[in-house]
Amino acid sequence: MASDRARMLEVARSERVWPRPPVWAIGVGVVGAAFLLAYPFLFKTPFSHHLMILILLYALMAQSWNVVAGLSGQISLGHAIFFGIGAYSSTVLFIKFGITPWIGLLVGMAISALAAVAIGVPTLRLRGHYFAIATLLIGSSVQIIVQRWDWVGAASGLYIPINRTAPWYYLQFHTSKVPYYYLALGAAALAYLAVWYIRRSRFGFRLQALRDEPDAAASLGIAVARHKVMAFMISAAMMSVAGTFYGQYVLVLDPERLLSADISIIVLLMTVLGGSGTLWGPALGAAILIPLSEYSRIWFGGTGRTIDLIVYGLLILAVCIWRPSGILSLFEERIRRRSGGTS
Amino acid sequence: MSRDLIIQAIVSGILMGLIYALVAVGLSLIFGLMEIVNFAHGEFLMLAMFAAFWFWTLGGLDPLLSLPLVAALLAFAGILVHFGVIRPLLKAPMLAQVCGTFGLAVALRAMAQFLWTPDFRTIANPWIAGRVQIGGIFIGQPQLMAGVICLLSFLALWLFVTRTETGLGLQATAQDRQAAAVMGIPTERMFALGWAIGLGCVGVAGTLLSTFFYIFPDVGVNFALLAFVAVALGGFGSILGSLVAGLLIGLVESLGGLLLDPSYKTVIVFALYLTVVIVRPNGLFGRF
């Protein structure tokens, strides 16, 4: 198997399916990484830290959605379920049993992956719109059920108690946002690395094949349903990680927000805005939409009147009409033209 | 549990189901014509309800009088949406189509919240109010009127689609776009007509609903979800299918709420959807 993959990658490389990144791209990568690592020291206000933590978490969530939609071509409108599972698993284990959120993180990932199997096996074979609507309805049902489930706080949700003497591995850092920043950065970096790897793995090639030509892929012996379920599981586990960190960060689990279809829709909007199926599109989408909504919240205060969603909606509409492949493809095109147009 | 209670639940379920059906039929028609799911359908229902509200509050027009106005406004909005949003998306990948209508939904809902705040409103003292008592059961007069008008709308729609030349052209376009174009049917215009009728139905449903339901920016969300269920049950593109499915959903919802727990009534309907799409992927009366 290992040699198989090595040979395949060699072939891919020689055919320039994966061109070696040019020097400038490595430069941008190094500068970008250095900037992200130094960010908390360059910008010192709590708000700038908060903004970046949200961008990183949403970049992770959008990437998770991208694994299902961008790679396997299934539009899920229920990803808030896995976000909620992540947040609730770690919080319930912590509050009721005093278990560190790190274990809660793993438990949440496992439960999310199982939930993905339970949801995915019957629904992933549905055709396009039916699957999208099914996930939308399942997400809505989960929200209704959690809001009536007393053991997890029902509609009023859960609060994570602040414990100043807890050791570091209980994720209780309330004097500074910097530790949360690095946690979010680490989680997002791992997720992007994982997706980078998946995209050029044999599994990733199969996913992209069955996304583009499901019938041809099936006729070549790719187990379409099993691959879709596996992509769904990976995606669910990633989403769950974001949920755990989000819960630990905001300390309040409100099912009305946490499990709302809005979460599922926002990750979809981010991914499509940046470019679905690409590696950096979800991050770009998050980096555009999160500052937009946070600044709009500042300008309009708590009046309930925000313009961010109006701009979001229209922006997405415009992107879908004029550039369905996302904003990232604008840059890609320019770069390709400049570098003489190989691949 | 008394017999009256069950009859009461059945009657209210049927009356609510008629509204669901009228919302769903527009969705179904649009999907049948061009294979596009209008995820902004609920938002147009919300706009129709607000339109009826403002006609009443600012113009003093009772919803019964503003009904044709709102329907015409929504039909016009449908034509605008078709030419402004849908036509450029027709050849786009499915993801772009889903996101496009979702983007529209998000923008419309946020706009309503921005303009009219998230407050709950009602139409105070419309002409028809109160309730009638038949035997041991009570029926709200607005609901009764809404049910009758919904049925009449369905009759008119059915006659239009099956008895007029334009309606037959609409059906032909839904069945085979290219063959219809070859036969000289202006398919582009049929698409626009489909949107006009689809959102016109939403206009009627929204106005009727505004006489007995709260009006707020998120009101459409749940109705849209139920309309998706109705369309999936009835089969995409079928008028009678939508009617039967809407009634079925209304009944399941009210009886399920009565027998199990009212807070789970939508979950029961969603479970019905999942069962049907998994067991019978083309709906209960699917035509293919």
Interface residues (C-beta under 8 A of the other chain):
Chain A: A69 I75 P122 T123 L126 R127 G128 H129 Y130 A132 I133 A134 L136 L137 I138 S140 S141 I144 I145 R148 A261 I265 L268 L269 V272 S276 G304 R305 T306 I307 D308 L309 I310 Y312 G313 L314 L315 I316 L317 V319 C320 I321 W322 P324
Chain B: F31 V37 V85 P88 L89 A92 P93 M94 L95 A96 Q97 V98 C99 G100 F102 G103 L104 A105 V106 A107 L108 R109 A110 M111 Q113 F114 T117 P118 V221 L225 F228 V229 A232 S263 Y264 T266 V267 F270 A271 Y273 L274 V277 I278 P281
